[in-house]
Amino acid sequence: MRIIPAIDIIEGKCVRLSKGDYNTKKIYNENPLEVAKSFEAHGIEYLHLVDLDGAKSSRIINHNVLEQIALKTNLKIDFGGGLKTNEDLKIAFESGANQITGGSIAVKNPTLFKEWINQYGTDKIMLGADANNRKIAVSGWLEESKEEVIPFIKSYQIEGISYVICTDIAKDGMLEGPSFDLYKEIIIECENIKLIASGGISTFDELPKLAELGCEGTIIGKAIYEGRITLKQLEKHISN
């Protein structure tokens, strides 16, 4: 299972929110590149980079942070937040994203999102299935859609999607443990899905449990920043 630390960006700074609420913003570092370099120094190869300003304003904003991290580290970056147009996508890939995650766009403009899947391929385009009470949330989680999480994923599997990042918003940033039951259900119901678990990771012991379920990767955010999971622990885990 891939270990994927997260950096969330507001105004160029590394922050974390609780349950996606922008009013709970906590700044952990003014310099995201510094954070990315510390991940890389501990043997981490992947990074989940989210443009929270972009998610709120429906267009890419912090692409300069993406570019800086892509230029000055060898991390494989998946990027999301506010990607709504072909131009946004072009900027993200030109700025160094290895993969992009489409969440709101997949709900609000499925025609365009399907075009991206066909044009760039399923290794480059990931589906963001962020759920609140099992309903997909959009626009930086500020809106809830009528889409149920499992039928939503299945509808895009038909289009060829293989990578899915699923965040249970109720768990995100709460350090209360991930949604094991939801992930188990998704893995059983959506055959051959490459599921990346996100939200609520609070202790190192949860990682083997997610691996046992069959998660392809896990995104870890606040647990790292609050010292619940150390980079040394992750380094040891990766080297093993």
MARROTI-102837 format. One record per atom (N, C-alpha, C, CB): x negated, y negated, z. Coordinates in steps of 0.02 Angstrom, whole numbers, padded with zeros to 5 digits, always signed. Glycine has a CB too. Layout:
<sites>
XYZ ...
</sites>
This chain:
<sites>
-00042+00060+00000 +00000+00000+00000 -00044-00062+00000 +00048+00000+00062 -00029-00108-00046 -00069-00170-00050 -00051-00217+00007 -00056-00205-00118 -00102-00249+00034 -00094-00300+00086 -00098-00368+00052 -00148-00293+00144 -00045-00408+00059 -00041-00471+00022 -00025-00528+00071 +00014-00468-00034 -00077-00564+00094 -00063-00621+00138 -00027-00676+00099 -00128-00648+00169 +00010-00717+00136 +00049-00771+00105 +00021-00839+00125 +00122-00765+00125 +00022-00884+00075 +00011-00955+00089 +00071-00992+00061 -00057-00981+00056 +00106-01027+00104 +00163-01069+00083 +00141-01142+00084 +00225-01058+00130 +00157-01178+00031 +00132-01246+00023 +00187-01298+00026 +00095-01252-00044 +00177-01347+00069 +00217-01409+00069 +00167-01467+00070 +00267-01412+00131 +00175-01512+00022 +00131-01572+00017 +00057-01552+00018 +00145-01621+00074 +00042-01497-00016 -00027-01475-00022 -00056-01442+00039 -00069-01532-00039 -00015-01432+00090 -00040-01402+00153 -00012-01333+00163 -00022-01447+00213 -00049-01293+00202 -00028-01224+00217 +00019-01225+00277 -00091-01179+00231 +00081-01204+00266 +00133-01208+00318 +00169-01141+00325 +00184-01265+00302 +00209-01135+00378 +00257-01080+00383 +00323-01109+00407 +00232-01024+00432 +00377-01077+00384 +00444-01095+00406 +00473-01036+00445 +00490-01115+00345 +00528-01048+00480 +00566-00993+00510 +00633-00988+00475 +00576-01005+00588 +00648-00927+00451 +00710-00913+00413 +00720-00962+00355 +00771-00917+00460 +00664-00985+00326 +00668-01029+00268 +00692-01099+00283 +00714-00999+00218 +00696-01117+00347 +00722-01184+00366 +00665-01235+00364 +00754-01182+00438 +00672-01283+00318 +00619-01333+00309 +00608-01376+00372 +00636-01378+00249 +00658-01380+00415 +00652-01419+00477 +00607-01384+00529 +00720-01431+00507 +00591-01320+00517 +00549-01283+00565 +00476-01283+00542 +00575-01211+00573 +00459-01323+00493 +00392-01323+00463 +00337-01330+00516 +00385-01381+00413 +00289-01286+00512 +00229-01290+00555 +00168-01288+00510 +00227-01231+00608 +00126-01339+00516 +00065-01342+00474 +00010-01302+00509 +00042-01417+00463 -00019-01254+00472 -00073-01213+00499 -00142-01235+00474 -00062-01140+00481 -00143-01264+00415 -00207-01287+00388 -00194-01339+00334 -00249-01228+00360 -00233-01392+00335 -00226-01445+00284 -00256-01424+00218 -00259-01511+00308 -00296-01369+00220 -00334-01349+00162 -00320-01275+00143 -00410-01359+00174 -00272-01263+00099 -00255-01195+00080 -00314-01155+00051 -00199-01195+00030 -00359-01190+00016 -00417-01155-00013 -00459-01123+00042 -00459-01204-00055 -00467-01158+00096 -00505-01132+00154 -00473-01067+00179 -00508-01186+00211 -00407-01068+00183 -00370-01009+00207 -00380-00951+00157 -00294-01025+00214 -00373-00966+00092 -00381-00914+00040 -00452-00885+00042 -00367-00944-00030 -00501-00926+00052 -00571-00902+00055 -00581-00857+00116 -00620-00962+00059 -00548-00873+00172 -00555-00830+00231 -00523-00762+00219 -00523-00864+00293 -00468-00760+00182 -00438-00696+00163 -00487-00655+00121 -00371-00707+00124 -00514-00688+00071 -00560-00653+00025 -00622-00628+00062 -00582-00700-00032 -00646-00667+00109 -00706-00648+00148 -00694-00584+00189 -00727-00705+00194 -00631-00568+00201 -00615-00508+00240 -00590-00451+00194 -00561-00524+00292 -00610-00453+00131 -00597-00397+00086 -00528-00395+00055 -00607-00335+00123 -00489-00450+00066 -00422-00452+00037 -00426-00472-00036 -00376-00502+00077 -00386-00439-00078 -00390-00450-00151 -00330-00488-00178 -00396-00385-00187 -00276-00491-00139 -00212-00518-00165 -00188-00576-00123 -00159-00463-00166 -00150-00620-00155 -00122-00678-00121 -00052-00692-00148 -00167-00740-00128 -00006-00705-00102 +00062-00727-00119 +00065-00802-00105 +00118-00686-00078 +00070-00841-00157 +00068-00914-00150 +00136-00943-00168 +00012-00945-00195 +00166-00980-00122 +00233-01006-00133 +00233-01082-00130 +00282-00977-00080 +00260-01112-00182 +00267-01185-00187 +00335-01204-00157 +00261-01209-00262 +00336-01219-00092 +00399-01234-00059 +00429-01301-00083 +00390-01235+00017 +00385-01348-00100 +00410-01411-00129 +00444-01396-00196 +00352-01462-00139 +00413-01351-00234 +00441-01331-00299 +00508-01297-00292 +00392-01286-00335 +00512-01252-00242 +00575-01214-00231 +00632-01262-00217 +00567-01164-00174 +00617-01315-00179 +00669-01363-00159 +00689-01408-00217 +00645-01404-00100 +00640-01425-00259 +00654-01474-00312 +00663-01444-00381 +00599-01525-00314 +00662-01376-00385 +00675-01340-00447 +00626-01356-00504 +00744-01354-00470 +00565-01369-00487 +00511-01374-00538 +00444-01364-00503 +00513-01444-00575 +00396-01341-00540 +00330-01328-00510 +00299-01394-00487 +00283-01292-00561 +00272-01395-00426 +00242-01456-00399 +00169-01445-00377 +00284-01482-00340 +00157-01393-00338 +00090-01384-00310 +00044-01339-00352 +00095-01353-00240 +00048-01349-00419 +00006-01307-00463 -00069-01322-00455 +00027-01317-00537 -00085-01383-00431 -00156-01399-00420 -00186-01355-00365 -00163-01474-00400 -00146-01336-00315 -00170-01292-00261 -00182-01222-00291 -00118-01288-00202 -00136-01199-00332 -00144-01135-00367 -00208-01135-00408 -00084-01121-00413 -00219-01189-00446 -00278-01194-00489 -00342-01191-00449 -00275-01258-00530 -00343-01228-00394 -00403-01231-00351 -00420-01162-00323 -00392-01282-00293 -00369-01127-00298 -00381-01060-00269 -00402-01011-00323 -00317-01035-00233 -00370-01015-00382 -00387-00970-00438 -00458-00982-00462 -00337-00980-00496 -00480-01045-00463 -00547-01061-00487 -00601-01042-00437 -00552-01136-00501 -00586-01048-00372 -00639-01042-00322 -00636-00978-00281 -00635-01099-00275 -00589-00933-00298 -00589-00865-00269 -00575-00815-00325 -00535-00859-00211 -00582-00751-00308 -00564-00698-00356 -00498-00665-00338 -00620-00645-00360 -00460-00697-00295 -00396-00669-00274 -00348-00663-00333 -00364-00711-00218 -00311-00607-00333 -00258-00599-00384 -00195-00631-00354 -00246-00522-00403 -00172-00684-00385 -00119-00725-00356 -00052-00713-00389 -00138-00799-00361 -00002-00698-00346 +00066-00702-00372 +00096-00767-00345 +00109-00639-00350 +00129-00803-00391 +00150-00871-00377 +00225-00878-00386 +00114-00921-00422 +00257-00913-00341 +00329-00925-00347 +00348-00991-00317 +00368-00869-00314 +00410-01011-00332 +00436-01074-00304 +00448-01126-00357 +00388-01102-00252 +00511-01133-00378 +00529-01187-00423 +00517-01175-00497 +00493-01246-00405 +00502-01113-00516 +00489-01098-00587 +00556-01092-00623 +00447-01033-00596 +00572-01142-00663 +00639-01145-00693 +00638-01151-00769 +00678-01203-00664 +00581-01170-00797 +00578-01181-00870 +00517-01146-00899 +00575-01257-00886 +00516-01140-00965 +00458-01111-01000 +00395-01152-00984 +00470-01109-01076 +00403-01217-00978 +00346-01261-00962 +00319-01246-00893 +00367-01335-00967 +00363-01236-00843 +00341-01218-00775 +00300-01154-00777 +00402-01209-00728 +00325-01105-00814 +00292-01040-00818 +00223-01047-00851 +00335-00990-00858 +00221-01086-00904 +00158-01098-00940 +00106-01130-00893 +00170-01144-01002 +00129-01180-00855 +00085-01214-00807 +00059-01164-00755 +00122-01273-00772 +00104-01122-00729 +00084-01073-00677 +00031-01026-00703 +00145-01033-00653 +00042-00997-00763 -00008-00951-00791 -00073-00987-00810 +00020-00915-00852 -00067-01047-00838 -00128-01084-00855 -00167-01107-00794 -00109-01146-00898 -00131-01114-00738 -00165-01134-00675 -00196-01075-00639 -00115-01169-00629 -00185-01014-00665 -00221-00956-00638 -00179-00903-00604 -00270-00979-00590 -00113-00907-00609 -00071-00855-00579 -00080-00789-00618 +00004-00876-00579 -00087-00734-00581 -00088-00668-00613 -00018-00643-00626 -00126-00617-00569 +00026-00658-00579 +00097-00639-00585 +00138-00698-00561 +00113-00574-00543 +00200-00701-00584 +00246-00751-00556 +00308-00714-00530 +00265-00806-00609 +00339-00745-00480 +00400-00717-00451 +00458-00763-00468 +00393-00708-00375 +00508-00734-00499 +00569-00772-00515 +00625-00750-00470 +00588-00763-00589 +00652-00797-00431 +00708-00781-00387 +00771-00817-00409 +00691-00801-00316 +00773-00882-00396 +00833-00922-00414 +00848-00918-00488 +00823-00995-00394 +00795-00920-00529 +00804-00919-00603 +00839-00855-00624 +00735-00925-00638 +00824-00799-00590 +00854-00735-00608 +00929-00733-00593 +00819-00678-00570 +00951-00776-00547 +01022-00781-00531 +01056-00834-00575 +01033-00799-00456 +01023-00891-00580 +01056-00949-00612 +01048-00952-00688 +01028-01012-00582 +00993-00922-00712 +00982-00923-00785 +00954-00855-00807 +00934-00981-00805 +00995-00802-00801 +00970-00735-00817 +00945-00728-00888 +01024-00685-00804 +00976-00765-00935 +00954-00760-01005 +00881-00780-01012 +00998-00806-01050 +00862-00836-00981 +00793-00859-00985 +00746-00811-00948 +00786-00930-00955 +00767-00787-00890 +00725-00741-00852 +00712-00676-00891 +00757-00725-00784 +00763-00652-00926 +00754-00592-00967 +00706-00605-01025 +00823-00568-00994 +00709-00666-01052 +00661-00685-01105 +00589-00682-01079 +00677-00756-01132 +00581-00706-01017 +00513-00704-00986 +00489-00632-00979 +00514-00739-00917 +00534-00588-00957 +00517-00517-00948 +00493-00488-01015 +00577-00476-00919 +00531-00503-01068 +00514-00477-01134 +00449-00507-01161 +00570-00491-01183 +00440-00572-01148 +00381-00607-01176 +00316-00589-01139 +00392-00682-01173 +00319-00588-01072 +00258-00580-01033 +00247-00509-01007 +00259-00627-00975 +00301-00469-01004 +00295-00400-00980 +00307-00395-00905 +00226-00373-00996 +00323-00333-00884 +00344-00323-00815 +00286-00322-00766 +00382-00258-00810 +00224-00320-00790 +00167-00326-00744 +00156-00399-00724 +00104-00297-00775 +00180-00444-00765 +00169-00516-00753 +00229-00550-00719 +00155-00552-00818 +00288-00523-00731 +00349-00555-00705 +00379-00510-00651 +00401-00567-00762 +00383-00537-00590 +00412-00500-00534 +00480-00531-00516 +00364-00501-00473 +00523-00489-00490 +00588-00512-00468 +00586-00529-00394 +00643-00459-00483 +00608-00589-00377 +00614-00608-00307 +00686-00595-00285 +00595-00683-00296 +00694-00548-00239 +00761-00531-00214 +00764-00550-00140 +00779-00455-00224 +00775-00614-00127 +00776-00639-00058 +00847-00637-00033 +00746-00711-00054 +00858-00600+00021 +00927-00586+00042 +00943-00612+00111 +00939-00512+00039 +01003-00639+00117 +01030-00659+00181 +01096-00623+00189 +01039-00738+00187 +01102-00580+00240 +01162-00538+00248 +01175-00498+00183 +01224-00581+00266 +01120-00475+00153 +01122-00434+00092 +01147-00471+00030 +01166-00375+00104 +01154-00536+00035 +01171-00577-00023 +01109-00616-00045 +01230-00627-00006 +01097-00619-00111 +01038-00654-00136 +01044-00729-00123 +01029-00640-00212 +00990-00758-00096 +00988-00830-00083 +00944-00864-00134 +00963-00845-00011 +00960-00926-00152 +00924-00962-00205 +00907-01033-00183 +00966-00963-00270 +00869-01067-00226 +00852-01138-00215 +00815-01148-00149 +00914-01182-00217 +00760-01111-00141 +00722-01117-00079 +00763-01093-00019 +00700-01189-00068 +00808-01045-00033 +00851-01014+00017 +00903-01062+00045 +00809-00986+00074 +00913-01118+00011 +00961-01167+00035 +01032-01149+00014 +00943-01237+00010 +01038-01103-00035 +01105-01083-00059 +01110-01006-00058 +01118-01110-00130 +01170-00982-00044 +01182-00910-00047 +01223-00895-00110 +01219-00884+00017 +01203-00844-00147 +01242-00826-00207 +01291-00770-00189 +01195-00804-00265 +01329-00748-00238 +01376-00693-00225 +01345-00625-00242 +01441-00702-00267 +01282-00627-00265 +01249-00565-00287 +01228-00522-00227 +01187-00582-00330 +01247-00458-00228 +01225-00411-00176 +01155-00386-00195 +01276-00350-00169 +01112-00377-00146 +01041-00364-00159 +01029-00301-00201 +01004-00359-00094 +01059-00245-00185 +01043-00183-00222 +01070-00184-00293 +01070-00122-00185 +01134-00202-00305 +01157-00208-00375 +01116-00259-00415 +01231-00227-00376 +01094-00313-00382 +01053-00364-00415 +00987-00334-00439 +01039-00423-00366 +00954-00297-00396 +00891-00264-00416 +00903-00215-00472 +00859-00228-00355 +00955-00174-00465 +00971-00124-00517 +00985-00156-00584 +01031-00082-00495 +01018-00213-00584 +01034-00247-00647 +00970-00268-00684 +01079-00308-00635 +00918-00284-00646 +00854-00303-00678 +00809-00243-00692 +00817-00353-00635 +00821-00188-00657 +00784-00127-00675 +00803-00106-00747 +00800-00069-00625 +00866-00115-00764 +00890-00100-00832 +00851-00142-00883 +00966-00113-00838 +00832-00202-00863 +00794-00248-00907 +00719-00232-00907 +00805-00321-00886 +00699-00183-00866 +00629-00163-00865 +00589-00186-00805 +00596-00187-00925 +00619-00226-00760 +00582-00250-00701 +00557-00191-00660 +00627-00296-00658 +00493-00195-00639 +00467-00142-00595 +00445-00168-00527 +00409-00107-00629 +00419-00230-00525 +00398-00259-00461 +00454-00303-00431 +00334-00301-00471 +00470-00290-00368 +00520-00330-00333 +00493-00350-00265 +00587-00290-00326 +00495-00415-00251 +00480-00439-00184 +00546-00450-00149 +00436-00506-00185 +00557-00415-00093 +00619-00424-00056 +00604-00452+00013 +00656-00356-00051 +00632-00510+00026 +00627-00542+00091 +00696-00542+00124 +00599-00614+00086 +00698-00516+00186 +00759-00524+00225 +00751-00590+00262 +00771-00463+00276 +00789-00640+00240 +00781-00708+00265 +00792-00713+00341 +00829-00755+00230 +00837-00673+00367 +00851-00674+00439 +00788-00654+00480 +00909-00626+00457 +00743-00617+00447 +00682-00593+00481 +00623-00640+00470 +00665-00523+00457 +00626-00680+00416 +00567-00716+00394 +00542-00766+00446 +00582-00753+00329 +00478-00759+00464 +00447-00805+00511 +00468-00795+00583 +00462-00874+00491 +00507-00742+00597 +00532-00732+00665 +00489-00685+00707 +00603-00705+00661 +00442-00650+00674 +00396-00604+00708 +00435-00552+00750 +00348-00643+00754 +00489-00526+00721 +00531-00477+00756 +00532-00410+00721 +00602-00504+00764 +00488-00401+00673 +00485-00338+00636 +00524-00343+00571 +00513-00281+00678 +00502-00304+00520 +00535-00307+00454 +00599-00266+00450 +00486-00282+00401 +00634-00272+00394 +00698-00238+00383 +00687-00168+00355 +00743-00278+00335 +00664-00123+00399 +00649-00055+00376 +00709-00022+00342 +00627-00012+00436 +00768-00030+00371 +00828+00003+00343 +00844-00021+00273 +00888-00008+00389 +00839-00087+00264 +00853-00116+00198 +00803-00091+00147 +00851-00194+00201 +00739-00090+00165 +00688-00068+00117 +00696+00006+00100 +00618-00080+00147 +00712+00046+00151 +00723+00118+00140 +00780+00128+00089 +00739+00155+00206 +00834+00090+00100 +00893+00095+00056 +00875+00075-00016 +00950+00051+00083 +00837+00020-00023 +00818-00003-00090 +00776+00050-00125 +00778-00070-00085 +00727+00079-00089 +00682+00129-00119 +00721+00191-00140 +00626+00148-00069 +00771+00211-00100 +00812+00269-00118 +00858+00253-00177 +00854+00292-00057 +00891+00196-00174 +00942+00178-00225 +00911+00157-00292 +00985+00121-00198 +00854+00122-00289 +00824+00095-00350 +00762+00136-00367 +00805+00018-00342 +00772+00188-00404 +00718+00235-00418 +00659+00202-00454 +00743+00293-00461 +00599+00224-00434 +00535+00202-00465 +00521+00127-00455 +00537+00217-00539 +00555+00095-00408 +00542+00024-00397 +00476+00015-00360 +00600-00008-00356 +00439-00037-00379 +00378-00055-00342 +00398-00110-00294 +00319-00078-00391 +00416-00090-00234 +00445-00137-00186 +00391-00168-00142 +00497-00102-00143 +00392-00234-00139 +00346-00271-00096 +00389-00299-00039 +00308-00328-00135 +00374-00275+00022 +00412-00296+00081 +00386-00363+00106 +00408-00243+00137 +00433-00406+00126 +00414-00472+00149 +00462-00496+00204 +00413-00523+00090 +00434-00526+00255 +00476-00556+00307 +00478-00515+00371 +00546-00564+00282 +00458-00547+00426 +00465-00516+00491 +00407-00474+00516 +00524-00475+00491 +00357-00462+00473 +00300-00421+00496 +00271-00454+00559 +00244-00415+00439 +00264-00415+00613 +00243-00445+00676 +00184-00409+00708 +00300-00446+00724 +00174-00344+00693 +00118-00308+00721 +00086-00264+00668 +00140-00265+00782 +00024-00245+00680 -00013-00204+00633 +00020-00135+00625 -00086-00195+00657 +00050-00109+00679 +00081-00042+00678 +00139-00036+00629 +00106-00025+00747 +00168-00093+00608 +00223-00091+00561 +00199-00074+00490 +00260-00158+00560 +00136-00086+00476 +00110-00076+00408 +00112-00003+00386 +00038-00103+00403 +00087+00045+00428 +00092+00115+00407 +00164+00138+00397 +00058+00160+00459 +00211+00110+00437 +00282+00129+00430 +00309+00107+00362 +00324+00097+00487 +00289+00047+00341 +00311+00022+00274 +00280+00065+00219 +00292-00052+00265 +00217+00084+00229 +00184+00128+00180 +00219+00195+00175 +00109+00138+00199 +00239+00223+00232 +00275+00287+00233 +00341+00283+00197 +00286+00310+00306 +00374+00226+00203 +00438+00217+00167 +00429+00218+00092 +00471+00151+00188 +00369+00199+00070 +00355+00198-00002 +00349+00128-00030 +00409+00234-00039 +00339+00078+00014 +00328+00009-00011 +00262+00006-00049 +00328-00042+00047 +00263-00030-00106 +00202-00037-00147 +00155-00088-00117 +00221-00057-00220 +00184-00137-00082 +00144-00189-00050 +00182-00220+00007 +00123-00242-00101 +00147-00258+00048 +00181-00296+00100 +00150-00365+00105 +00178-00260+00168 +00193-00415+00112 +00171-00484+00118 +00170-00502+00193 +00218-00533+00078 +00114-00529+00215 +00107-00546+00286 +00093-00621+00290 +00050-00505+00320 +00133-00656+00329 +00124-00728+00337 +00109-00749+00408 +00185-00764+00313 +00162-00765+00444 +00154-00794+00511 +00115-00750+00559 +00222-00809+00540 +00121-00684+00552 +00085-00638+00597 +00009-00650+00594 +00100-00565+00580 -00016-00668+00535 -00087-00684+00528 -00102-00751+00561 -00108-00685+00453 -00060-00801+00545 -00073-00869+00569 -00066-00875+00645 -00026-00918+00535 -00023-00833+00674 -00013-00834+00747 -00058-00785+00784 +00060-00819+00763 -00102-00751+00745 -00150-00706+00776 -00121-00639+00799 -00181-00739+00834 -00061-00622+00776 -00031-00558+00795 -00065-00501+00757 +00046-00557+00780 -00085-00515+00695 -00124-00468+00655 -00187-00506+00635 -00083-00442+00591 -00245-00476+00649 -00308-00511+00634 -00334-00492+00565 -00361-00496+00688 -00373-00536+00536 -00404-00521+00471 -00453-00464+00478 -00439-00584+00443 -00483-00456+00537 -00529-00400+00550 -00491-00334+00545 -00563-00407+00620 -00430-00332+00575 -00388-00271+00571 -00372-00255+00498 -00322-00281+00612 -00354-00306+00460 -00337-00295+00389 -00397-00272+00349 -00308-00359+00359 -00455-00302+00365 -00517-00283+00330 -00532-00209+00342 -00576-00327+00354 -00526-00188+00404 -00539-00118+00422 -00490-00072+00386 -00535-00107+00499 -00426-00092+00386 -00373-00053+00353 -00387-00045+00279 -00305-00086+00365 -00406-00101+00247 -00419-00100+00174 -00480-00056+00158 -00430-00172+00148 -00533-00062+00199 -00594-00024+00184 -00584+00051+00196 -00653-00049+00228 -00535+00068+00238 -00519+00139+00249 -00478+00168+00191 -00482+00149+00315 
</sites>
